[in-house]
Amino acid sequence: MVQCLLKLAKSRPGTSPTHRISIFRRNEDGSFIVFSVMMFTLMLLIAGISLDIERFETARTKLQNTADAAALAAASLTQSVPAQSIVDDYFAVANMETFLEDVDVQAAINNKVVTVEADVNVPTHFFNMIGVDNLATLVSSRAQESIGNVEISLVLDVSGSMGSNNKLGNLKDAAHEFIDIIYQDTAPGSVSTSIVPYSTQVSVGPEILSHYTALEDAHDNSHCLNFSGSDFDTIEGDFDAEIQQTMHFDARTPAHWSWSSDDPLWYNECSARGWTDVKVMSQTTTDLKNYVSAFQATDWTSIELGVKWGAAFLDPSFRPVVADLAGSGEADDDFADRPLEFDDEDVLKVLVVMTDGINTNQYWMKDPYRSGNSYVYVHYDAFDRPYYSIWGGSGPPVTTEQTETVTTTTSVCQSWDADGVCEDWDEVTTTTEEPVMNWYLANDFSGDSVTKGWRSTPFGEADAAVMSWKALWAEVPVLVFTDRFLAEMGDMESERNAIKSARKSVNNGTKNNRTRDICTAAKDEGVMIYAIGFEAPQQAENLLRQCASSASHFFDVQGAEISQAFTAIAADINRLRLVQ
């Protein structure tokens, strides 16, 4: 350096060495090169450290993924291979067996927990420049598979339209597959299934109705309830509230149809067919599938009533009902303590509702034609055939024969001529007691000597019994009574209109609103709702979309596609009940 300074000093005559050193000290030429070399070295170090970190993170991620996959596979309750062997195989395939530290397995009948621990150690190439020779960490993976409790309500449309296009057959096949999938590898007592077939109404059977302590106009002919609008704001059962039992009556059969007095009701609002009663809390696949196999297509559509009862069987308020059903063998003993509480973390509550059509009308009767005695008397012959006598007089019915004084005047010939022609007439007045025809026999049976028409006493006389309106409607369709029986009596127009006005209906718009309300109430309680539109019109599909838990919980299917919908739902339920 001194030699350079001397050379510089010599190269510039007239400048002293001291002065030249001062100039060199102030000169900045070449300083950027020094800075660049320093920065480049630092960048190389940072890049190298990043590579070390990336190599470590790649190894750690691979090890974590291997541990996760091994733990999940080993935790499967259907896995027969020992958990340790499964984990060893996963690490060997990943060429990471040297990193495996420990495998812990905790197993029970319906629960299995596998914990895998592994240690990764990656030597560094650049980090060691600052004293870090390797990067190491312990990874841990814990997988648990437990069969959680599941409560399922299948709400299935069995209305008359299901009888077309083999829809009912496809539904039965799909429901059978659903049941098989749900109960495959399922621990006993973990999954309960209730099935609610619905059409115009839902028949729940006598045992469930017996829990309602304030039934209005109770009877044993059938077993349905009439809910009011506010009843659809909650899925909780109020067994002490006053509620109407659905009258057993036919509001639809027209008078001109060939219904006969010895026929049962054709279209009673509440079905009395045995197969229509709901099935509550079962887990026996054979019983469930046999129950579905008995379905028939009949009557109209009330989606809101199907959802109302399906949701009710998921609400804890129905626990006493289920306990009684279990005691009588109508429900499975394993589920006597169900439905479980909504806040129970180990229960999944699911409602599946399916329909092929829109909501239609549902009829009910108003007073005074709902309760109390009618003006109709009945007598049953030796063949148990009913003869209906209708009181057509004024005031209360009088069953004993009544007579009235009848005066008649006739002309009587007193004498005749030779040709036999009357020559002398005389008027003769006579007084007699004749019966009063205040009873109209409204029906007869072919082959009998009985003739319909006016009578002085009810047919059967002392053996004839007064019928309540409830009893009358349980035997005779409303429109047959008004437009055949009363119409044939004559001059009964006002009474016919009064009875028809008492025949009220809940229409499509009201039923749609009630469907939305009950679906919302169920979802608010945490019930998961799947909805299936089966060759359904647009209005029904829109309603089901609003009912379902989300857009992905709604299925629009045709024909045999319904099996795919039920299979997908069953698979999703099984996935949700496996807590991992």
GILIN-V149608 format. One line per field, one symbol per residue. burial: I if it has 16 or more other ideal C-beta (glycine too) atoms within 10 Angstrom, else O. A space follows every 50 residues. Layout:
burial = ???
//
This chain:
burial = OOOOOOOOIOOOOOOOOOOIOOOOOOOOOOOOOOOOOOOOOOOOOOOIIO OIOOOIOOIIOIIIOIIIIIIIIIIIIOOOOOIOOIIIOIIOOIOIOOII OOIOIOOOOIIIIIIIIIOIOIOIOIIOOOOOOOIOOOIOIOIIIIIIII IIIIIIIIIIIIOOOOIIOIIIIIIIIIIOIIIOOIOOOIIIIIIIIIII IIIIIOIIIOOIOOOOIOIOIIIIIIIOOOIIOIIOIOOOOOIIIIIIII IIIOIOOOIOIOOOIOIIIIIIOOOIIIIIIIIOIOOIIOIIOOIIIIII IIIIIIIIIIIIIIIIOIIOIIOIIIOOOIIIOIIOOIIIOOOOOOIIII IIIIIIIIIIIIIIIOOOIIOOOIIIIIIOOOOOOIIIIIIIOOOOIOIO OOOOOOOOOOOOOOOOOOOOOOOOOOOOOOOOOOOOOIIIIIIIOOOOOO OOOOIIIIIIIOOIOIIIIIIIIIIIIIIIIIIIIIOOOOOIOOOIOOIO OIIOOIOOOOIIOIIIIIIOIIIOIOIIIIIIIIIIOOOIIOIIOOIIIO OOIIIOIOOOIIIOIIOOIIOOIIOOIOOO
//
